[in-house]
Amino acid sequence: MTISPLAPAHFPELPEISGVTFAAAAAGVKHKNRVDVMLALLAPGTAMAGVFTRSATRSAPVLDCQSKLGHDPSGPAAILVNSGNSNAFTGGRGIESVKALTSGVAAQTGVSEDRVFTASTGVIGEPLPHDRITAKIEELHINQSDGAMEAAARAIMTTDTFAKGATKTIQVNGKAVKIAGIAKGSGMIAPDMATMLVYIFTDALIGQADLQALLSSLNAKTFNCITVDSDTSTSDSLMMAATGASGVDVTGNAEFANALSEVMHDLAHQVVRDGEGATKFVTVNVNGAKDDADAHRVALSIANSPLVKTAIAGEDANWGRVVMAVGKSGAAADRDRLSIRFGDITVAENGWRAPSYSEDEASAYMKNQELEIGVDLGIGSGRSTVWTCDLTHGYITINADYRS
C-alpha cells in the first residue's frame, strides 16, 4: 500500500503512560497473518470517558461502550479493539459477539465486564468471527507491555496508509503529566464523528465527570471539524483514559486542557492527511457569519462538496464552486457581501470577482499540498474552521474494491 503523500515523516516516539499497558496480535479476523487486534489494560481507578457516533445504525460495540461509561472506576479497565470487521448491522449476533469478547477478557484478566470496552472497525454487515479474537486473549494478556502503544496503533488500521499517534508532556506544579493518543481513520470520515477509532491516555488525575465534560468540549473543535467524504460511520469511537498514576490533579487546569486539545488536533489532522486517495490537505476558514453555527454549516458545505474537492484535486482555481457551496449551505448569506480567498489571494469580494484577481497566481497556489480556502460572509461575527482533503480517483479505487 502506498503511503499518503501527506503523511508525517515518521510515527512519533510515544512516552510510556503509567497505569496502562498494551499488546497486539494477529487474529486473522479478515486477513491471515495481519496484526489486527489490540488489548490495553488500565490500572484500578482509571477514569474513562468517551464520545461516539450518533448514527441511527451504530454498532453493537458502540452501544455497549456507551452503556458502560460512568460506572464505578474503582477497579481496573480494559480496551479490546479489532480491525477487519466492524460488527455493525449484525443484529443479535453482534450483541453476542460483544458479550463473548468482554467475558473472555474478564475471565483472562480479572477486569469486570462492566469495565471492558470493545470496538470493531472494518466491513459492515458481516458477522464478527469473534472466536478468532477470543483465542488470542491469553496471548494478549501475557504479552502486555508499557511500551507497545505503537503496535496497538498499527493493529487497528483498516484502509489507513500509516499509523497515527500524538503526544504532549506538560509540567503541572513542577510535576510531569503525560498525554499520548493513537487513532485510525481514512475513509467514511465526517463530523459526528468520523469513521475512526481514537484512544487517548494520560497519567493525570481527574474525575470521570470532569474528564467527560472536557473531552466532549474539545471534540467539538477537533474531531467534529474534520471531513473526508461526508459519510458518518456506524463505529466512531473516541475514548480517553486517565490513570491518575502521576498523582497530579488537573481538574479545571487550563494548561492540561490546551495540551489535550493539541493532541486531539494532531490526531484529527492525521486522519484527514490519510484520507483515501488524498493529495491535498485543505483548511476551510469561514468568518463573518450570522453565528458560529452558520459558519460551521458553510465550512462543511464547502469541505464536503464533491465539486470543490475535485477542483482541488485537479489544481483548478474554480472559486465559483465555493460560491455554489456557500449558497446551498442553508446558512444566512448575502451575495453582495461575500468575499473568498485562496491562501492570501483574494479571488472574489463584494459579490464579484476581485479586480486584483490573477488566474495564473491562483492556479499556481493550487499546486501546493497545503491549501486554505477563506470565506467572509460579511454579515456577523460567527466563525468556524474545518479540515478536509481533495477527492481523487484513488478514493474511488479504494472504495470500489473494499469488500473484494
KAHURA-V705169 format. One record per backbone hydrogen bond with DSSP energy under -1.0 kcal/mol. CO is the residue of the C=O (numbers start at 1). NH is the residue of the N-H. Records with the same first field share a line. If there is no record, write none. Layout:
CO=NH + NH
//
This chain:
4=7
17=20
19=43
21=41
22=145
23=39
25=36 + 37
36=83
37=25
38=81
39=23
40=79
41=21
42=77
43=46
47=242
49=240
51=238
55=58
59=63
60=64
61=65
62=66
63=67
65=69
68=71
73=45
75=45
77=42
78=117
79=40
80=119
81=38
82=121
87=60
88=125
90=93
91=94
92=96
93=97
94=98
95=99
96=100
97=101
98=102
99=103
100=104
101=105
102=106
103=107
104=108
105=109
106=110
112=115
113=116
115=78
117=80
119=82
121=85
123=86
128=130
129=132
130=134
131=135
133=136
136=140
137=141
138=142
139=143
141=144
145=22
148=152
149=153
150=154
151=155
152=156
154=157
164=183
166=181
168=179
170=177
172=175
175=172
177=170
178=203
179=168
180=201
181=166
182=199
184=197
186=276
189=228 + 229 + 230
194=196
196=237
197=184
198=239
199=182
200=241
201=180
202=243
203=246
204=244
205=250
207=211
208=212
209=213
210=214
211=215
212=216
213=217
214=218
215=219
216=220
219=224
222=225
225=387
234=59
236=53
237=198
238=51
239=200
240=49
241=202
242=47
244=247
248=205
250=253
253=257
254=258
255=259
256=260
257=261
258=262
259=263
260=264
261=265
262=266
263=267
264=268
265=269
266=270
267=271
268=272
269=273
270=274
272=275
275=278
281=371
282=388
283=373
284=386
285=375
286=384
287=377
288=379
289=382
291=295
292=296
293=297
294=298
295=299
296=300
297=301
298=302
299=303
300=304
305=309
306=310
307=311
308=312
309=313 + 391
310=314
311=316
312=315
316=318
317=319
318=321
319=323
320=324
321=325
322=326
323=327
324=328
334=337
338=351
339=376
340=347 + 348
341=374
342=345
345=342
347=354
348=340
349=352
352=349
354=357
358=362
359=363
360=364
361=365
362=366
364=367
365=368
369=281
371=283
372=343
373=285
374=341
375=287
376=339
382=289
384=286
386=284
387=227
388=282
393=397
394=398
395=399
396=400
397=401
//
